[in-house]
Amino acid sequence: MAPMTTFKGDQFDRSLFESVIKRRFFFTESFEIYRLAPNFHGDNRGLYDYGPPGCALQANIVDVWRKHFVLEENMLELDCTVITPELVLKTSGHVDKFADWMCRDPVKGEYLRADHLVESVLQSRLARGVNGPLKNSPKLDEATIDEYNDILAKIDNYDGPELGDLIKKFDIRNPDGNGEVLPPTPFNLMFKSTVGPSAAAPVYLRPETAQGQFLNFRKLLEFNQGAMPFASASIGKSYRNEISPRSGLLRVREFLMAEIEHYVDPEKKEHERFQEVVGLELPLLDKETQLAGKTTPRSISIEEAVKSKTIDNETLGYFLGRIMLFLLKIGVDPSKLRFRQHLDNEMAHYACDCWDAELLTSYGWIECVGCADRSAYDLTVHSNFTGTPLVVKEALRTGSIKVERWQASLDKKLAGPRFKRDAKAVQASVEALDQTLLESLAAELNAKGVVTVDTTAPLADGTSSVELPRELLTIQKVTQLQTVREYTPNVIEPSFGIGRILYCLLEQTYWHRPQDAARAVLSLPLVVAPTKVLIVPISAQPQFMPIIRKLSSRLRALGITNNVDFSGASIGKRYARNDELGTPLGITVDFDTLVNGSITLRERDTTAQVRGSEDEVLRAVKNLVDGVKSWQQITQHLAPFSTQGQDND
């Protein structure tokens, strides 16, 4: 993996970067004063609070996301509850399958995520030799280097037992203390709780926003007047009980997600706006490349990727293109972006194809956006459990047609006395049987005279299946006149981790002035910068106050965030402080302003300044913020102004 570089291409120093982020209060560890207290015992890792610039940056990223997707695509936005009944997540598969593999160091009592342990130890050996961080470590031979690189390229494809084999084969130990670890075991990542004083109703904090959207599908379809395809969207907090939180905002237990569920006809996965993205070149790291032990993506147009089935369908390709355009819009470096296809073993239980938009950081490639084809999994399992049809019904364009279907009938007169309060559940279970299952059950019923049917909900005796003899159940093929086509939509889901995107963006836009590592800059684009304009009076004398107040008020009226720095520091130091906050523009009010009303406008990255009247400068700021003009265009209309060493004060 290539070393991380700054925005200007210099070697990235994480310690310098982190000192800037902490000093400027972008975010901080939650409950920090308690963690530092001598009498505190607990685990508050993976929890963070955002400071003023972090809050503003996050809000601006979300604002761009909402305009780029919800507004542009005419999506239906929802805000659903975090607290989710256990049955919902049991049905969705999360209770049984939403887990990571963990290892325990029995000496230290520490738990480690198995794939991260293997990855970090092998990377350390590749960088430093056989003994990793230990001194005088002999170098690896070429065959071992190739073997390690092959494993790292496929690290996401190993399951628990396979990770255990790697740990045993390569004698992988806890880097903290060099202790041996026990074989990997699964750990469910959801936070469990109960509702009400009786504690009889188990619930979980949601691990994603998606389930609330799926459960509201019928209402969304009705709101959309039955038109397909359409998309819903949701922005909100989700929770995952990470085994070993690390790397700041990159692996946390509470995080902000922005998710889209695009509902599409499974037989028509074309997208009406596909032509808008066909020419976009995506850096793709597909399955075949990874399984060959390689990690270099290939640049390929979306049109070519869809035609070759590297990307499964037009709708998936369309959203991958839109994801890339969004990331570039907020300031992501295109050379530090790739789309990696999930390998089979890492594929979520609900997905049939999935790509991750990964951003390069000092921690390596970080998954920030997942784009999955969830097929019809979620709507189907929730429909089967509840007996509520989550389907689309469309009139056949060809008129009515005759179709043969398997039909199951339960004798209600006999079923009622036999099953009593379970009768409704048994009836719902029979009605939920699909055509494939009905065909096989019909053959079994004919041969054996009895079949076993899984119930959509547990019965009174705790069982989840029921035996139905032929005197209770009839399954036969019937011919029906069909005028309506009924289908369960497939779902394409782009899922954004806002905190991860925010952190990666901060790393990718960080740099420092030449020959001065203490003068850091965050080259955040105007569209997401926490504060757009710094207003700096050259003096704290009273005559400047009315001008400053007027400028700040006029900027606020234009919807432009601004900050006034009245401190006694030099103008250069005040600019430097705000360069660290990523403030793109600076307005200086000086003694010439008192004479002729002119003010200067400074651009953060170049430190170049121009001068003009108050109206001219504010018009220029508005054009820059709205993206109507570039700084180069502004310099062609406003006179250049010599800083006379202001930035070096």
Secondary structure, DSSP 8 states (H G I E B T S, - for coil): ----B-TTSSB--HHHHHHHHHHTTSEEETTHHHHTSTT--S--TT-EEE-HHHHHHHHHHHHHHIIIIIITTT-EEE---SEEEHHHHHHHTHHHH-EEEEEEETTTTEEEEHHHHHHHHHHHHHHH-TTTTSTT-----HHHHHHHHHHHHTGGG--HHHHHHHHHHTT---TTT-------EEEE---EEEESTT--EEEEE-S-SHHHHHHTHHHHHHHTTT-SSEEEEEEEEEE---SS-BTGGGB-SEEEEEEEEEEE-TT----TTGGGTTT-EEEEE-HHHHHTT----EEEEHHHHHHTTSS--HHHHHHHHHHHHHHHHTT--GGGEEEEE--GGGS-TT-SEEEEEEEEETTEEEEEEEEEE-TTHHHHHHHHHH-----EEEE-TT--EEEEEEEEEE-HHHHHHHHGGGHHHHHHHHHT--HHHHHHHHHHHHHHSEEEEE-SS--TTS-SEEEEETTTEEEEEEEEEE-EEEE--EEEEEEEEHHHHHHHHHHHHEEE-TT-TTSEEE---TTT-S-SEEEEES---GGGHHHHHHHHHHHHHTT--EEE---SS-HHHHHHHHHHTT--EEEEE-HHHHHH-EEEEEETTT--EEEEEHHHHHHHHHHHHTTSS-HHHHHTTSEEE--TTGGG-
